[in-house]
Amino acid sequence: MMQDIQQHMHRVIDDYIYVEDLNTLLKSFVDDKEKENCTWSKVTICTHKMLGGDSPDIYRLAAVTELVILTLDIMDDLQDQDQVGKPWMQCSQAVTLNAVMALFMGFVGELGHLQVKDKMLVEVSKIISRSINGQQKDITNAISTVDDYLMMTQEKSGSLFQLACFMGYSLLACTEETIEQIHQLADCIGLIHQIQNDMRDLTRLDVKNDVIGKKRTLPVLYLLSIDDAAFSPLKAYYEGEITVDFLLAEKDKFLQMIHDSGCMEYARIVQSVCIQKAEEIYENLQASTPWKERFKQITFGDFLDVD
């Protein structure tokens, strides 16, 4: 199944990009992304099948899902200037930007070939735009409260899961209630995964560390809220009063401070609330087995056994 999706992605590239070096480069991007086990396309397929779909075009739609998520991932890496090992970070930025446009045009063209209805085209543009709005808040550090963070994360990350689900139900006649449940569930799943990423990134003091980038993630917001002199260097860094070199020089002390602060425990509590809400929505969702269970396992099943 995953090989079929990869072949569809290569075919889309062949349909639109005939300049050999760009064609080869795009396929290398696709092949690198395939190492992540095509999770997004699995979400699309499970959504389609658990809602009663049996379209022969679902694998083409799943490939489209992977293409557009790949495009957004590349944009995210360009903005954050990390993931230096990725092939799109190893070529010139001009070429990578051209590749982004090529992938996105392939995405649009494939939707046209699949004759996705006008209403659904409007919906998919809204979902992607919502993610971009969230991304804008993230890269400009426009977050100052927990509520800001939760809204931004639902926009940025939840929308990606909404998009993968949308590709699954776009060919079906679903009720508004079902679509709303799917979107709410997707937002919860986005929060669950993003909080996990934020906890992981805070414990590494390199270019991926959110403190180095002065991002206000959930655990960082907790750290900044602590009224204790021990945390004053962190606040001073966010206010531009000290440099990153100071933090790096005190790396061990800084990591110990994070460990002792309770910020990880706080983030896990918020994450557990998101998991509980996701389970409630999931239980009320009218969907067919075994695809409903597979959807759960793919999206948030791994978090259910976490204490």
ChimeraX commands (.cxc) that place a marker at each C-alpha (Angstrom):
marker #1 position 0.00,0.00,0.00 radius 0.5
marker #1 position 2.71,2.49,0.97 radius 0.5
marker #1 position 4.63,1.64,-2.21 radius 0.5
marker #1 position 1.52,2.47,-4.25 radius 0.5
marker #1 position 1.29,5.87,-2.58 radius 0.5
marker #1 position 4.96,6.60,-3.25 radius 0.5
marker #1 position 4.45,5.66,-6.89 radius 0.5
marker #1 position 1.46,8.01,-7.12 radius 0.5
marker #1 position 3.59,10.82,-5.67 radius 0.5
marker #1 position 6.31,10.15,-8.26 radius 0.5
marker #1 position 3.68,10.13,-11.01 radius 0.5
marker #1 position 2.36,13.55,-9.94 radius 0.5
marker #1 position 5.90,14.91,-10.10 radius 0.5
marker #1 position 6.34,13.43,-13.59 radius 0.5
marker #1 position 3.02,14.96,-14.68 radius 0.5
marker #1 position 4.09,18.50,-13.82 radius 0.5
marker #1 position 7.89,18.74,-13.60 radius 0.5
marker #1 position 9.83,17.88,-16.74 radius 0.5
marker #1 position 13.11,19.66,-15.92 radius 0.5
marker #1 position 15.26,16.68,-15.03 radius 0.5
marker #1 position 17.23,18.05,-12.08 radius 0.5
marker #1 position 14.13,19.41,-10.31 radius 0.5
marker #1 position 12.19,16.22,-11.05 radius 0.5
marker #1 position 14.97,14.12,-9.51 radius 0.5
marker #1 position 15.25,16.44,-6.53 radius 0.5
marker #1 position 11.53,16.31,-5.78 radius 0.5
marker #1 position 11.55,12.53,-5.92 radius 0.5
marker #1 position 14.43,12.50,-3.44 radius 0.5
marker #1 position 12.27,14.63,-1.12 radius 0.5
marker #1 position 9.41,12.15,-1.48 radius 0.5
marker #1 position 11.70,9.17,-0.84 radius 0.5
marker #1 position 13.11,10.80,2.29 radius 0.5
marker #1 position 9.60,11.52,3.57 radius 0.5
marker #1 position 8.59,7.90,2.93 radius 0.5
marker #1 position 10.96,6.84,5.73 radius 0.5
marker #1 position 8.43,8.30,8.20 radius 0.5
marker #1 position 6.05,5.43,7.35 radius 0.5
marker #1 position 3.48,7.58,5.51 radius 0.5
marker #1 position 1.49,8.31,8.66 radius 0.5
marker #1 position -0.50,11.10,7.02 radius 0.5
marker #1 position -1.69,8.94,4.15 radius 0.5
marker #1 position -2.69,6.23,6.63 radius 0.5
marker #1 position -4.89,8.80,8.40 radius 0.5
marker #1 position -6.52,9.66,5.07 radius 0.5
marker #1 position -7.19,6.01,4.19 radius 0.5
marker #1 position -8.50,5.10,7.65 radius 0.5
marker #1 position -10.79,8.15,7.71 radius 0.5
marker #1 position -12.22,7.21,4.33 radius 0.5
marker #1 position -12.81,3.58,5.18 radius 0.5
marker #1 position -14.11,4.06,8.72 radius 0.5
marker #1 position -16.73,6.49,7.35 radius 0.5
marker #1 position -17.92,3.90,4.86 radius 0.5
marker #1 position -15.87,4.88,1.82 radius 0.5
marker #1 position -14.58,2.43,-0.78 radius 0.5
marker #1 position -13.37,4.69,-3.59 radius 0.5
marker #1 position -10.61,3.41,-5.89 radius 0.5
marker #1 position -9.25,6.98,-5.83 radius 0.5
marker #1 position -8.49,6.96,-2.11 radius 0.5
marker #1 position -4.83,6.03,-2.65 radius 0.5
marker #1 position -4.41,8.96,-5.04 radius 0.5
marker #1 position -5.94,11.22,-2.39 radius 0.5
marker #1 position -3.66,9.70,0.23 radius 0.5
marker #1 position -0.69,10.51,-2.01 radius 0.5
marker #1 position -1.96,14.08,-2.33 radius 0.5
marker #1 position -2.09,14.27,1.47 radius 0.5
marker #1 position 1.57,13.26,1.69 radius 0.5
marker #1 position 2.53,15.79,-0.99 radius 0.5
marker #1 position 0.94,18.77,0.71 radius 0.5
marker #1 position 2.19,17.79,4.19 radius 0.5
marker #1 position 5.68,17.40,2.72 radius 0.5
marker #1 position 5.35,20.89,1.25 radius 0.5
marker #1 position 4.36,22.36,4.60 radius 0.5
marker #1 position 7.15,20.46,6.39 radius 0.5
marker #1 position 9.73,21.91,4.00 radius 0.5
marker #1 position 8.40,25.41,4.62 radius 0.5
marker #1 position 8.59,24.83,8.37 radius 0.5
marker #1 position 12.22,23.67,8.14 radius 0.5
marker #1 position 13.15,26.67,6.00 radius 0.5
marker #1 position 11.60,28.99,8.57 radius 0.5
marker #1 position 13.23,27.31,11.57 radius 0.5
marker #1 position 16.51,26.62,9.75 radius 0.5
marker #1 position 16.88,23.23,11.37 radius 0.5
marker #1 position 16.75,19.60,10.19 radius 0.5
marker #1 position 19.98,20.27,8.30 radius 0.5
marker #1 position 20.23,16.62,7.27 radius 0.5
marker #1 position 17.11,16.79,5.12 radius 0.5
marker #1 position 17.73,16.92,1.35 radius 0.5
marker #1 position 15.70,20.14,0.98 radius 0.5
marker #1 position 18.02,21.82,3.48 radius 0.5
marker #1 position 21.13,20.74,1.58 radius 0.5
marker #1 position 20.40,22.59,-1.66 radius 0.5
marker #1 position 20.15,26.33,-2.26 radius 0.5
marker #1 position 17.15,28.08,-0.73 radius 0.5
marker #1 position 16.14,29.34,-4.16 radius 0.5
marker #1 position 15.89,25.80,-5.49 radius 0.5
marker #1 position 14.03,24.61,-2.39 radius 0.5
marker #1 position 11.49,27.43,-2.74 radius 0.5
marker #1 position 10.99,26.44,-6.37 radius 0.5
marker #1 position 10.47,22.85,-5.24 radius 0.5
marker #1 position 7.84,24.01,-2.71 radius 0.5
marker #1 position 5.88,25.74,-5.47 radius 0.5
marker #1 position 6.20,22.70,-7.75 radius 0.5
marker #1 position 4.86,20.36,-5.05 radius 0.5
marker #1 position 1.99,22.67,-4.27 radius 0.5
marker #1 position 1.00,22.99,-7.92 radius 0.5
marker #1 position 1.07,19.21,-8.19 radius 0.5
marker #1 position -1.25,19.05,-5.19 radius 0.5
marker #1 position -3.70,21.52,-6.77 radius 0.5
marker #1 position -3.58,19.81,-10.16 radius 0.5
marker #1 position -4.20,16.35,-8.73 radius 0.5
marker #1 position -7.26,17.61,-6.86 radius 0.5
marker #1 position -8.54,18.90,-10.20 radius 0.5
marker #1 position -7.98,15.53,-11.88 radius 0.5
marker #1 position -9.88,13.86,-9.06 radius 0.5
marker #1 position -12.76,16.28,-9.67 radius 0.5
marker #1 position -13.02,17.33,-6.04 radius 0.5
marker #1 position -16.17,19.44,-5.67 radius 0.5
marker #1 position -15.96,23.24,-5.50 radius 0.5
marker #1 position -17.18,23.31,-1.90 radius 0.5
marker #1 position -14.46,20.91,-0.88 radius 0.5
marker #1 position -11.80,22.98,-2.65 radius 0.5
marker #1 position -12.89,25.94,-0.56 radius 0.5
marker #1 position -12.74,23.80,2.56 radius 0.5
marker #1 position -9.24,22.49,1.91 radius 0.5
marker #1 position -7.98,26.02,1.25 radius 0.5
marker #1 position -9.44,27.11,4.58 radius 0.5
marker #1 position -7.79,24.23,6.42 radius 0.5
marker #1 position -4.36,24.96,4.92 radius 0.5
marker #1 position -4.79,28.69,5.52 radius 0.5
marker #1 position -5.67,28.01,9.15 radius 0.5
marker #1 position -2.40,26.12,9.53 radius 0.5
marker #1 position -0.50,28.99,7.93 radius 0.5
marker #1 position -2.11,31.45,10.35 radius 0.5
marker #1 position -0.98,29.30,13.25 radius 0.5
marker #1 position 2.51,29.02,11.77 radius 0.5
marker #1 position 2.70,32.80,11.48 radius 0.5
marker #1 position 1.93,33.16,15.17 radius 0.5
marker #1 position 4.60,30.58,15.95 radius 0.5
marker #1 position 7.46,32.01,13.90 radius 0.5
marker #1 position 6.79,35.58,15.09 radius 0.5
marker #1 position 6.63,34.45,18.74 radius 0.5
marker #1 position 3.19,36.02,19.12 radius 0.5
marker #1 position 2.35,33.70,22.02 radius 0.5
marker #1 position 2.17,35.11,25.55 radius 0.5
marker #1 position -0.44,32.98,27.38 radius 0.5
marker #1 position -1.42,29.32,27.60 radius 0.5
marker #1 position -4.67,30.11,25.79 radius 0.5
marker #1 position -2.63,31.69,22.98 radius 0.5
marker #1 position -0.52,28.54,22.80 radius 0.5
marker #1 position -3.49,26.19,22.69 radius 0.5
marker #1 position -5.17,28.19,19.93 radius 0.5
marker #1 position -1.97,28.48,17.89 radius 0.5
marker #1 position -1.25,24.76,18.21 radius 0.5
marker #1 position -4.74,23.78,17.12 radius 0.5
marker #1 position -4.35,26.07,14.12 radius 0.5
marker #1 position -0.85,24.98,13.19 radius 0.5
marker #1 position -0.79,21.28,14.10 radius 0.5
marker #1 position -4.46,20.39,14.43 radius 0.5
marker #1 position -5.08,21.66,10.91 radius 0.5
marker #1 position -2.59,19.16,9.49 radius 0.5
marker #1 position -4.59,16.29,10.97 radius 0.5
marker #1 position -7.78,17.98,9.77 radius 0.5
marker #1 position -6.28,18.08,6.29 radius 0.5
marker #1 position -5.37,14.38,6.32 radius 0.5
marker #1 position -8.90,13.54,7.50 radius 0.5
marker #1 position -10.46,15.88,4.94 radius 0.5
marker #1 position -8.74,14.02,2.13 radius 0.5
marker #1 position -10.38,10.88,3.46 radius 0.5
marker #1 position -13.94,12.17,3.70 radius 0.5
marker #1 position -13.90,14.59,0.74 radius 0.5
marker #1 position -15.44,12.00,-1.59 radius 0.5
marker #1 position -18.17,11.05,0.90 radius 0.5
marker #1 position -21.53,12.52,1.87 radius 0.5
marker #1 position -20.79,13.02,5.57 radius 0.5
marker #1 position -23.08,14.86,7.97 radius 0.5
marker #1 position -22.01,18.21,9.40 radius 0.5
marker #1 position -21.97,16.58,12.85 radius 0.5
marker #1 position -19.51,13.91,11.73 radius 0.5
marker #1 position -17.23,16.48,10.08 radius 0.5
marker #1 position -17.29,18.62,13.21 radius 0.5
marker #1 position -16.39,15.62,15.36 radius 0.5
marker #1 position -13.52,14.73,13.03 radius 0.5
marker #1 position -12.18,18.29,13.13 radius 0.5
marker #1 position -12.42,18.51,16.91 radius 0.5
marker #1 position -10.66,15.16,17.22 radius 0.5
marker #1 position -7.95,16.33,14.81 radius 0.5
marker #1 position -7.33,19.45,16.93 radius 0.5
marker #1 position -6.95,17.32,20.05 radius 0.5
marker #1 position -4.54,15.00,18.26 radius 0.5
marker #1 position -2.53,17.98,17.04 radius 0.5
marker #1 position -2.24,19.27,20.60 radius 0.5
marker #1 position -1.21,15.86,21.95 radius 0.5
marker #1 position 1.62,15.53,19.44 radius 0.5
marker #1 position 2.80,19.13,19.67 radius 0.5
marker #1 position 2.99,19.07,23.46 radius 0.5
marker #1 position 5.05,15.89,23.18 radius 0.5
marker #1 position 7.39,17.57,20.70 radius 0.5
marker #1 position 7.70,20.63,22.94 radius 0.5
marker #1 position 8.65,18.54,25.95 radius 0.5
marker #1 position 11.25,16.66,23.91 radius 0.5
marker #1 position 12.78,19.78,22.37 radius 0.5
marker #1 position 13.15,21.54,25.72 radius 0.5
marker #1 position 15.53,18.90,27.04 radius 0.5
marker #1 position 18.08,19.32,24.26 radius 0.5
marker #1 position 20.30,22.39,24.25 radius 0.5
marker #1 position 21.06,22.82,20.57 radius 0.5
marker #1 position 19.47,24.62,17.62 radius 0.5
marker #1 position 16.25,22.61,18.13 radius 0.5
marker #1 position 15.80,23.84,21.70 radius 0.5
marker #1 position 12.75,26.10,21.95 radius 0.5
marker #1 position 14.39,28.31,24.56 radius 0.5
marker #1 position 17.30,29.04,22.22 radius 0.5
marker #1 position 14.73,30.17,19.65 radius 0.5
marker #1 position 12.82,32.13,22.33 radius 0.5
marker #1 position 9.64,30.22,21.54 radius 0.5
marker #1 position 6.87,30.27,24.11 radius 0.5
marker #1 position 5.77,26.66,24.18 radius 0.5
marker #1 position 3.62,25.16,26.92 radius 0.5
marker #1 position 6.48,24.10,29.25 radius 0.5
marker #1 position 8.35,27.35,28.55 radius 0.5
marker #1 position 5.30,29.43,29.48 radius 0.5
marker #1 position 5.23,27.54,32.77 radius 0.5
marker #1 position 8.92,28.31,33.37 radius 0.5
marker #1 position 8.41,32.00,32.62 radius 0.5
marker #1 position 5.50,32.15,35.07 radius 0.5
marker #1 position 7.57,30.98,38.06 radius 0.5
marker #1 position 8.26,33.81,40.52 radius 0.5
marker #1 position 11.66,32.67,41.71 radius 0.5
marker #1 position 15.09,34.29,41.42 radius 0.5
marker #1 position 16.53,31.02,40.10 radius 0.5
marker #1 position 14.55,31.52,36.89 radius 0.5
marker #1 position 15.53,35.16,36.38 radius 0.5
marker #1 position 18.27,34.34,33.81 radius 0.5
marker #1 position 15.68,32.62,31.64 radius 0.5
marker #1 position 13.35,35.62,31.82 radius 0.5
marker #1 position 16.29,37.94,31.15 radius 0.5
marker #1 position 17.16,35.94,28.03 radius 0.5
marker #1 position 13.62,36.21,26.69 radius 0.5
marker #1 position 13.71,39.96,27.34 radius 0.5
marker #1 position 17.00,40.29,25.47 radius 0.5
marker #1 position 19.03,41.22,28.52 radius 0.5
marker #1 position 21.51,38.32,28.24 radius 0.5
marker #1 position 22.82,36.35,25.29 radius 0.5
marker #1 position 22.44,32.73,24.34 radius 0.5
marker #1 position 26.14,32.21,25.14 radius 0.5
marker #1 position 25.31,32.69,28.82 radius 0.5
marker #1 position 22.74,29.91,28.71 radius 0.5
marker #1 position 25.07,27.59,26.83 radius 0.5
marker #1 position 27.83,28.24,29.35 radius 0.5
marker #1 position 25.42,27.16,32.09 radius 0.5
marker #1 position 24.03,24.21,30.15 radius 0.5
marker #1 position 24.05,21.63,32.93 radius 0.5
marker #1 position 22.53,24.03,35.45 radius 0.5
marker #1 position 19.90,25.06,32.93 radius 0.5
marker #1 position 18.87,21.47,32.15 radius 0.5
marker #1 position 18.71,20.68,35.87 radius 0.5
marker #1 position 16.49,23.72,36.38 radius 0.5
marker #1 position 14.09,22.39,33.75 radius 0.5
marker #1 position 14.07,18.98,35.42 radius 0.5
marker #1 position 13.32,20.41,38.86 radius 0.5
marker #1 position 10.82,23.08,37.80 radius 0.5
marker #1 position 7.74,20.91,37.29 radius 0.5
marker #1 position 7.23,22.24,33.75 radius 0.5
marker #1 position 7.26,18.76,32.26 radius 0.5
marker #1 position 4.73,17.50,34.77 radius 0.5
marker #1 position 2.52,20.48,33.98 radius 0.5
marker #1 position 2.77,19.83,30.23 radius 0.5
marker #1 position 1.90,16.16,30.76 radius 0.5
marker #1 position -1.21,17.12,32.74 radius 0.5
marker #1 position -2.41,19.40,29.95 radius 0.5
marker #1 position -1.59,16.66,27.43 radius 0.5
marker #1 position -3.58,14.13,29.47 radius 0.5
marker #1 position -6.62,16.43,29.36 radius 0.5
marker #1 position -6.28,16.55,25.55 radius 0.5
marker #1 position -6.03,12.75,25.43 radius 0.5
marker #1 position -9.16,12.41,27.56 radius 0.5
marker #1 position -11.07,14.78,25.31 radius 0.5
marker #1 position -9.85,12.93,22.21 radius 0.5
marker #1 position -11.11,9.64,23.66 radius 0.5
marker #1 position -14.52,11.17,24.42 radius 0.5
marker #1 position -14.91,12.46,20.86 radius 0.5
marker #1 position -13.65,9.18,19.45 radius 0.5
marker #1 position -16.14,7.11,21.44 radius 0.5
marker #1 position -19.05,9.22,20.16 radius 0.5
marker #1 position -17.92,9.02,16.54 radius 0.5
marker #1 position -20.08,6.76,14.38 radius 0.5
marker #1 position -17.57,4.79,12.30 radius 0.5
marker #1 position -16.91,1.27,11.03 radius 0.5
marker #1 position -14.57,-1.29,12.52 radius 0.5
marker #1 position -11.75,-2.23,12.21 radius 0.5
marker #1 position -10.84,1.07,10.55 radius 0.5
marker #1 position -12.01,3.18,13.47 radius 0.5
marker #1 position -9.65,1.31,15.79 radius 0.5
marker #1 position -6.80,1.63,13.30 radius 0.5
marker #1 position -7.40,5.38,13.08 radius 0.5
marker #1 position -7.11,5.65,16.85 radius 0.5
marker #1 position -3.92,3.61,16.96 radius 0.5
marker #1 position -2.28,5.63,14.20 radius 0.5
marker #1 position -3.17,9.04,15.61 radius 0.5
marker #1 position -3.05,8.90,19.40 radius 0.5
marker #1 position -3.04,5.25,20.48 radius 0.5
marker #1 position 0.62,5.38,21.52 radius 0.5
marker #1 position -0.19,7.99,24.18 radius 0.5
marker #1 position -2.91,6.01,25.94 radius 0.5
marker #1 position -0.51,3.89,28.00 radius 0.5
marker #1 position 1.59,6.87,29.09 radius 0.5
marker #1 position 1.30,7.52,32.83 radius 0.5
marker link #1:1,2 radius 0.2
marker link #1:2,3 radius 0.2
marker link #1:3,4 radius 0.2
marker link #1:4,5 radius 0.2
marker link #1:5,6 radius 0.2
marker link #1:6,7 radius 0.2
marker link #1:7,8 radius 0.2
marker link #1:8,9 radius 0.2
marker link #1:9,10 radius 0.2
marker link #1:10,11 radius 0.2
marker link #1:11,12 radius 0.2
marker link #1:12,13 radius 0.2
marker link #1:13,14 radius 0.2
marker link #1:14,15 radius 0.2
marker link #1:15,16 radius 0.2
marker link #1:16,17 radius 0.2
marker link #1:17,18 radius 0.2
marker link #1:18,19 radius 0.2
marker link #1:19,20 radius 0.2
marker link #1:20,21 radius 0.2
marker link #1:21,22 radius 0.2
marker link #1:22,23 radius 0.2
marker link #1:23,24 radius 0.2
marker link #1:24,25 radius 0.2
marker link #1:25,26 radius 0.2
marker link #1:26,27 radius 0.2
marker link #1:27,28 radius 0.2
marker link #1:28,29 radius 0.2
marker link #1:29,30 radius 0.2
marker link #1:30,31 radius 0.2
marker link #1:31,32 radius 0.2
marker link #1:32,33 radius 0.2
marker link #1:33,34 radius 0.2
marker link #1:34,35 radius 0.2
marker link #1:35,36 radius 0.2
marker link #1:36,37 radius 0.2
marker link #1:37,38 radius 0.2
marker link #1:38,39 radius 0.2
marker link #1:39,40 radius 0.2
marker link #1:40,41 radius 0.2
marker link #1:41,42 radius 0.2
marker link #1:42,43 radius 0.2
marker link #1:43,44 radius 0.2
marker link #1:44,45 radius 0.2
marker link #1:45,46 radius 0.2
marker link #1:46,47 radius 0.2
marker link #1:47,48 radius 0.2
marker link #1:48,49 radius 0.2
marker link #1:49,50 radius 0.2
marker link #1:50,51 radius 0.2
marker link #1:51,52 radius 0.2
marker link #1:52,53 radius 0.2
marker link #1:53,54 radius 0.2
marker link #1:54,55 radius 0.2
marker link #1:55,56 radius 0.2
marker link #1:56,57 radius 0.2
marker link #1:57,58 radius 0.2
marker link #1:58,59 radius 0.2
marker link #1:59,60 radius 0.2
marker link #1:60,61 radius 0.2
marker link #1:61,62 radius 0.2
marker link #1:62,63 radius 0.2
marker link #1:63,64 radius 0.2
marker link #1:64,65 radius 0.2
marker link #1:65,66 radius 0.2
marker link #1:66,67 radius 0.2
marker link #1:67,68 radius 0.2
marker link #1:68,69 radius 0.2
marker link #1:69,70 radius 0.2
marker link #1:70,71 radius 0.2
marker link #1:71,72 radius 0.2
marker link #1:72,73 radius 0.2
marker link #1:73,74 radius 0.2
marker link #1:74,75 radius 0.2
marker link #1:75,76 radius 0.2
marker link #1:76,77 radius 0.2
marker link #1:77,78 radius 0.2
marker link #1:78,79 radius 0.2
marker link #1:79,80 radius 0.2
marker link #1:80,81 radius 0.2
marker link #1:81,82 radius 0.2
marker link #1:82,83 radius 0.2
marker link #1:83,84 radius 0.2
marker link #1:84,85 radius 0.2
marker link #1:85,86 radius 0.2
marker link #1:86,87 radius 0.2
marker link #1:87,88 radius 0.2
marker link #1:88,89 radius 0.2
marker link #1:89,90 radius 0.2
marker link #1:90,91 radius 0.2
marker link #1:91,92 radius 0.2
marker link #1:92,93 radius 0.2
marker link #1:93,94 radius 0.2
marker link #1:94,95 radius 0.2
marker link #1:95,96 radius 0.2
marker link #1:96,97 radius 0.2
marker link #1:97,98 radius 0.2
marker link #1:98,99 radius 0.2
marker link #1:99,100 radius 0.2
marker link #1:100,101 radius 0.2
marker link #1:101,102 radius 0.2
marker link #1:102,103 radius 0.2
marker link #1:103,104 radius 0.2
marker link #1:104,105 radius 0.2
marker link #1:105,106 radius 0.2
marker link #1:106,107 radius 0.2
marker link #1:107,108 radius 0.2
marker link #1:108,109 radius 0.2
marker link #1:109,110 radius 0.2
marker link #1:110,111 radius 0.2
marker link #1:111,112 radius 0.2
marker link #1:112,113 radius 0.2
marker link #1:113,114 radius 0.2
marker link #1:114,115 radius 0.2
marker link #1:115,116 radius 0.2
marker link #1:116,117 radius 0.2
marker link #1:117,118 radius 0.2
marker link #1:118,119 radius 0.2
marker link #1:119,120 radius 0.2
marker link #1:120,121 radius 0.2
marker link #1:121,122 radius 0.2
marker link #1:122,123 radius 0.2
marker link #1:123,124 radius 0.2
marker link #1:124,125 radius 0.2
marker link #1:125,126 radius 0.2
marker link #1:126,127 radius 0.2
marker link #1:127,128 radius 0.2
marker link #1:128,129 radius 0.2
marker link #1:129,130 radius 0.2
marker link #1:130,131 radius 0.2
marker link #1:131,132 radius 0.2
marker link #1:132,133 radius 0.2
marker link #1:133,134 radius 0.2
marker link #1:134,135 radius 0.2
marker link #1:135,136 radius 0.2
marker link #1:136,137 radius 0.2
marker link #1:137,138 radius 0.2
marker link #1:138,139 radius 0.2
marker link #1:139,140 radius 0.2
marker link #1:140,141 radius 0.2
marker link #1:141,142 radius 0.2
marker link #1:142,143 radius 0.2
marker link #1:143,144 radius 0.2
marker link #1:144,145 radius 0.2
marker link #1:145,146 radius 0.2
marker link #1:146,147 radius 0.2
marker link #1:147,148 radius 0.2
marker link #1:148,149 radius 0.2
marker link #1:149,150 radius 0.2
marker link #1:150,151 radius 0.2
marker link #1:151,152 radius 0.2
marker link #1:152,153 radius 0.2
marker link #1:153,154 radius 0.2
marker link #1:154,155 radius 0.2
marker link #1:155,156 radius 0.2
marker link #1:156,157 radius 0.2
marker link #1:157,158 radius 0.2
marker link #1:158,159 radius 0.2
marker link #1:159,160 radius 0.2
marker link #1:160,161 radius 0.2
marker link #1:161,162 radius 0.2
marker link #1:162,163 radius 0.2
marker link #1:163,164 radius 0.2
marker link #1:164,165 radius 0.2
marker link #1:165,166 radius 0.2
marker link #1:166,167 radius 0.2
marker link #1:167,168 radius 0.2
marker link #1:168,169 radius 0.2
marker link #1:169,170 radius 0.2
marker link #1:170,171 radius 0.2
marker link #1:171,172 radius 0.2
marker link #1:172,173 radius 0.2
marker link #1:173,174 radius 0.2
marker link #1:174,175 radius 0.2
marker link #1:175,176 radius 0.2
marker link #1:176,177 radius 0.2
marker link #1:177,178 radius 0.2
marker link #1:178,179 radius 0.2
marker link #1:179,180 radius 0.2
marker link #1:180,181 radius 0.2
marker link #1:181,182 radius 0.2
marker link #1:182,183 radius 0.2
marker link #1:183,184 radius 0.2
marker link #1:184,185 radius 0.2
marker link #1:185,186 radius 0.2
marker link #1:186,187 radius 0.2
marker link #1:187,188 radius 0.2
marker link #1:188,189 radius 0.2
marker link #1:189,190 radius 0.2
marker link #1:190,191 radius 0.2
marker link #1:191,192 radius 0.2
marker link #1:192,193 radius 0.2
marker link #1:193,194 radius 0.2
marker link #1:194,195 radius 0.2
marker link #1:195,196 radius 0.2
marker link #1:196,197 radius 0.2
marker link #1:197,198 radius 0.2
marker link #1:198,199 radius 0.2
marker link #1:199,200 radius 0.2
marker link #1:200,201 radius 0.2
marker link #1:201,202 radius 0.2
marker link #1:202,203 radius 0.2
marker link #1:203,204 radius 0.2
marker link #1:204,205 radius 0.2
marker link #1:205,206 radius 0.2
marker link #1:206,207 radius 0.2
marker link #1:207,208 radius 0.2
marker link #1:208,209 radius 0.2
marker link #1:209,210 radius 0.2
marker link #1:210,211 radius 0.2
marker link #1:211,212 radius 0.2
marker link #1:212,213 radius 0.2
marker link #1:213,214 radius 0.2
marker link #1:214,215 radius 0.2
marker link #1:215,216 radius 0.2
marker link #1:216,217 radius 0.2
marker link #1:217,218 radius 0.2
marker link #1:218,219 radius 0.2
marker link #1:219,220 radius 0.2
marker link #1:220,221 radius 0.2
marker link #1:221,222 radius 0.2
marker link #1:222,223 radius 0.2
marker link #1:223,224 radius 0.2
marker link #1:224,225 radius 0.2
marker link #1:225,226 radius 0.2
marker link #1:226,227 radius 0.2
marker link #1:227,228 radius 0.2
marker link #1:228,229 radius 0.2
marker link #1:229,230 radius 0.2
marker link #1:230,231 radius 0.2
marker link #1:231,232 radius 0.2
marker link #1:232,233 radius 0.2
marker link #1:233,234 radius 0.2
marker link #1:234,235 radius 0.2
marker link #1:235,236 radius 0.2
marker link #1:236,237 radius 0.2
marker link #1:237,238 radius 0.2
marker link #1:238,239 radius 0.2
marker link #1:239,240 radius 0.2
marker link #1:240,241 radius 0.2
marker link #1:241,242 radius 0.2
marker link #1:242,243 radius 0.2
marker link #1:243,244 radius 0.2
marker link #1:244,245 radius 0.2
marker link #1:245,246 radius 0.2
marker link #1:246,247 radius 0.2
marker link #1:247,248 radius 0.2
marker link #1:248,249 radius 0.2
marker link #1:249,250 radius 0.2
marker link #1:250,251 radius 0.2
marker link #1:251,252 radius 0.2
marker link #1:252,253 radius 0.2
marker link #1:253,254 radius 0.2
marker link #1:254,255 radius 0.2
marker link #1:255,256 radius 0.2
marker link #1:256,257 radius 0.2
marker link #1:257,258 radius 0.2
marker link #1:258,259 radius 0.2
marker link #1:259,260 radius 0.2
marker link #1:260,261 radius 0.2
marker link #1:261,262 radius 0.2
marker link #1:262,263 radius 0.2
marker link #1:263,264 radius 0.2
marker link #1:264,265 radius 0.2
marker link #1:265,266 radius 0.2
marker link #1:266,267 radius 0.2
marker link #1:267,268 radius 0.2
marker link #1:268,269 radius 0.2
marker link #1:269,270 radius 0.2
marker link #1:270,271 radius 0.2
marker link #1:271,272 radius 0.2
marker link #1:272,273 radius 0.2
marker link #1:273,274 radius 0.2
marker link #1:274,275 radius 0.2
marker link #1:275,276 radius 0.2
marker link #1:276,277 radius 0.2
marker link #1:277,278 radius 0.2
marker link #1:278,279 radius 0.2
marker link #1:279,280 radius 0.2
marker link #1:280,281 radius 0.2
marker link #1:281,282 radius 0.2
marker link #1:282,283 radius 0.2
marker link #1:283,284 radius 0.2
marker link #1:284,285 radius 0.2
marker link #1:285,286 radius 0.2
marker link #1:286,287 radius 0.2
marker link #1:287,288 radius 0.2
marker link #1:288,289 radius 0.2
marker link #1:289,290 radius 0.2
marker link #1:290,291 radius 0.2
marker link #1:291,292 radius 0.2
marker link #1:292,293 radius 0.2
marker link #1:293,294 radius 0.2
marker link #1:294,295 radius 0.2
marker link #1:295,296 radius 0.2
marker link #1:296,297 radius 0.2
marker link #1:297,298 radius 0.2
marker link #1:298,299 radius 0.2
marker link #1:299,300 radius 0.2
marker link #1:300,301 radius 0.2
marker link #1:301,302 radius 0.2
marker link #1:302,303 radius 0.2
marker link #1:303,304 radius 0.2
marker link #1:304,305 radius 0.2
marker link #1:305,306 radius 0.2
marker link #1:306,307 radius 0.2
view
